[in-house]
Amino acid sequence: MTQNMKKIGLLLAFISVSFLSIGQILQPITWSFSQQKKEGNIINLQFKASIDDGWHVYGQNLPSGGPVATSFHFDKITGAHLSGDVTSVSPIIRQYDQSFSMTLTWYVHQAVFNQKVIVTDPQKFFVSGYVEFMGCNDENCLPPAKIPFSFGKESSPITEPAKVKSISTPIHEVAPAIVQTIQPVKTDSVHTSKTTAVTESAQSTWAPVITQLDAFSNSKNNEDTHDPLWLIFLKGLLGGLIALFTPCVWPIIPLTVSFFLKRSDNKTKAKRDAGLYGFSIIAIYLILGILITLIFGASALNSLSTNAYFNLFFFALLVLFAASFLGAFELTLPASWTTKLDNKAESTSGFVSILLMAFTLALVSFSCTGPIIGTLLVDVAVNGSYLGPAIGMFGFALALAVPFMLFAMFPMWLKSMPKSGGWLNSVKVVLGFLELALSLKFFSVADLAYGWRLLDREVFLVLWIVIFALLGFYLLGKIKFAHDSDLKHVSVVRLLLSIITFAFALYMIPGLWGAPLKAISAFAPPLYTQDFNLNPQSQHTVYNDYDQALEAAATQHKPLLIDFTGYGCVNCRKMEAAVWTDPKVKQLMSEQFIVASLYVDDKTTLKQPMEVTENGHTSLLSTIGDKWSYLQRSKFGANAQPFYVIVDAKGIPLTGSFSFTENPARFAAFLEGALRKGSH
């Protein structure tokens, strides 16, 4: 328990650091290098990356078009030669990424790599080079970084020979308060006027504005992408209320309450026992939620929820439960389990018997509560929160337990309680339809992972339209299953539910021609999987050069929205798909702003390399990505993407920075705030 409490503390610390580091330099990954003597003349060079919780470093040999893979480059080798390739000895995660439409690999917590070297001359042995890598978390990605290393007898500005020394990524060591300088490197290449313009504007439009950014309240411009705990609690409460009105739970309420009232002549004691029974139910489900987190861990639950194999399993499980709910067969736990618990509860007394009866309820109701609990835990797992499963299960258990306690305290209410009958079976059938629809969401994840293309967006929508249309006909009594009772008339509740169901089915029909259907965007496959689309989303042209964008901003008298992004940035693509396509946001960006998207991982070679001084150290910028990465950290004091900042034509910020959201209204408010500031 102590170890897991430490994990919870580390998670809370990470959340606090993440909140405070908006617009600041992040330091989630450090590298250390060492060498070990092996048999004979063989030496093992070890490269170790220490990775903060919540972050990951991509593996080696990734497919083209994806994020930057971890790679090792050897610039100088004397007195030795390499034996084989660099190999990893750390556990690696392999998972399909929908944003890149490919399977990627990455490491969490720690990544250790080894390279065998055969020494031919110990006196001259020296190896130097650099490791290139890219780090990301669930909200941000750092630009690709290069960390130099050296081993052997010669001195090195990075580390002493043959000694272990932790070396932070250079992009994490920037001291923004020190004045930055940019100088063109003297080469024989032909210099363009654009490069010269960058140099001349370095002390003005490239000057640091970190103090000005800090003066704004940046926190209000960003939101946590995870569900708050109160929302998780409400989801659990809703799940418990749904489970309460199932044939597995509802009939047990009067039987159990009557048992407590008959068990003791003292009505006060009977009510107290019923209250303990309710608290026992809460304790059982709460402990279950805590155990799930302690066994798997929050990050493991998050990874599991997006794993292709797990989604296939959960798809099959939900289809099985749906078939049971629709009447194909009865799905129950072995009767011996509940019989033994029930007999044990009868033979004991006190709190132990009450606790055993609560366990009996959990087992008896499993066929109805199991799929609801499973769906709730999968949904909560996406949040990657240690407290999420426990909070969700608490809400679920509370909804189950409260009726038992209330009816025990007020037994006369039992007379007004609706009797078990056909309506309970109807609830079960409705749940069967809903589970069948929800199962397709899990199959969609696996379908995208394996590239089967069996469940493209239009196929998914057709199936959902049919399922909810059939549900509407069932509610109207037009469809009848074998175990359904005769429906003499349609009640007002059934009529209202059928109207909602048919309306939802009709709402999805335009999606077959490319309508975005934002209400179900979290469930349906992405729009790019749809073959027939009459509503393609087109974006306005954006600049890819900071200085050119500033010139356009000055000419057109508009503020400049700088989008620090990356080809390997997952959440950048999410912002572009979910937020930039919003009509209001799109109008603001296209009509009121000059937009510059600066890719920090662009590997295009600069025509004129740039020498820069950061924190007293000189380094060389050789690619366009290096240039924009330097601009972000030196001028704005940040190095994670996505990162948005709005400046005037002189490079002065008009409002605070913005990180990530999937809520278009928040991003629109960020844009409008800058416009109001710029108009003064």
Phi, psi and omega in degrees: 000323180297318181297320181288328175296325176296321179298317180297319178298318179296321179296315179297322178295321180295320179297319179296316180296320179297319181294320183282341187264013177300122180078013180239171180286127179265148180228063186273347188225129174232150182243146172223151186229140179209164178227142180233137178284129177251198180293141176061231182259025181262133176237139177256120175268128182244134178241120185236125176254123175263122191243127179295156177302138179090346181254162175213156178243131184291153182280188180271159171057052176279156177297154178293150181088000180254199178289173182283126180280158173286127182218154183239129184239128182252114183272323185218128178224118177231145179068019181191171171213151184288147176240104182079192182255170175290129180239153180258143178242011182256151175301139183239142178262130178241122187207147177283133180249116183294328183295325180258353182055045179203162177273127182241162176234148177202167180243147174236153177069306184202143175226121182242129181237146179235145174224119178280139180230133175261117183275127178256334179217097183302330182289332182254003185301124177200133177225132177218160179170209179206154174252133178250136184206172178218132181244143180218159166233196184287348183236331187226159172231138175275150177294153178305139182232154178239123181247118179287151176219160176206146178224147173120202189275331184287152178286154181221141178288353184262313182207155176291148182300137172060019178242149178276130178212129180286132182234112178286152177301136181305325182293346179268351187256010183293135173252094188302336184291337180283136182297130180269146176232146179233128180228135174289137177282135180284112178226177179271359181287159180279125181270135179270162180293334180294320179295320179298323180296323178298317182297315183292333182265005186299321184276000180240280183289341177264000183293146180300139177231029185295321180297318179296320178296319181294337180290338178274158176273091186289331188299331183286346181269003183226152179224155177283130182284350182272151177295136175293159184297326180295326178288323176298320178298316180295323177297317177297319179298317178296318178298320178294322178294321177296316180296328182299324183265037177249158181296344181278337187246312188304313181294340183284337185301303181295326180295316182290317181295319178297322178300317181292322182289328179277338185291334183222140175288341180273108182297326179296317179294323179297318179293322178297317178297321178295323177295319176296325177298316178296317178294329177294321177299314179299316182298319181298310182289327178294316178297323178300316178296320179293318180297321179299318179292317182293325182286313186265326186087151183296315181293324179292321176297320179297315179296320181296322183294340179250007180283136184296316182295318179297319180294324175296317179298315182290328174300311180297321181294317180292323176296321178297313179295320180298317179298322178294316180295326181280356173103009181293322179197169179258122182255110181223159174283160179308132183296334181297329180297307182291326179296315180297317179295320182294317178296321179296320179296323180291326186274351180249175180219170178076203186294329181298317180295321179295319179296320179294324177294324177294321176297321179299316177301316181299321181286317182297321185271005187301320184298336178262322184275335184306305181294329178291315178297316180300315179297320179298315182293322178296318179295318180292326183299329179299334181286340180062032183257137177293325183273344185306304181302319181294317180295316179298316180292327177297314177298318179298312183293325180298318179295328178283321190280324186302316180301321179298316181292318182293316180291332176289323179285329181232074186299337180295338178296337182299330181292328180271359181286132180303136181284153176295146181178208184297332183294327177294321177294325178296320176300319180295319179294318178300317176299324177298316177298316182295320179293324177297319178293317182293328180300330181294332178297319181288323177295328180299320180298314179293323179298318177291325182294318183267352179069030180290328185058036176274336185232059174297170188301317182292327176293316177302313182295320178300315180296318178294320179299315180294315181300312183285333174292317177296323176298320178296318178295324178296316180298331178275358178084012181277343177237135182226132177264168188300324184264010178278145174274163181296140178253103184287327179208161179267122180284165179298320180298314179298321181296313180297317179295322179293323177298314179299317182295313179296322179297320178295319178297318179293325178301325183281343185300315178301339178297338178293342178250012173108006176298141187294328180050060184298336181296333181238020181297335179285343182255318185287152175299159182297157185296333183291346178277355181272127183282325184250112185220113179268000184231062179294138180271119179247141180254154178288160181289139178237156178279151177244015179224128184298313184291321176296322179294323177297319178298318179294322179296321179291320182291317185266000178056049178233152173289158181253122174265112180264125179248100174279114188225188179199150177296330180263016183265110183294311184289340173295318179294323178297318179299315182295324183279321187263332187251312183296334181277351177299134184306316182292314179297316181298319179293316179299314183293321184279331185257329188253348187229154161265130185245132177236119175260113184251113184272114184281352178246020177290119185268009177297130183287133176294140176295329177231107178303153183238132177260125183235155178243120179232126176054035178085359180248141180261134177221166185249129174261115186248345181236165178297321178298320177301319183296312183287328175296318177297318179300316183296314185279328182279322183273320187248355176067036180219159179215015179249152179236150000286152180214122184241137176214143182247125182233164174271187184293348178260004179084016180266129183294143179261343178201183179289172179281166179226138185256285187206141172199155171249016179255105182302327182297322180292320179290323176297320177296323176298316179294316182293326177298321178292323179296319178295320179294319182289338181279348182276000000 
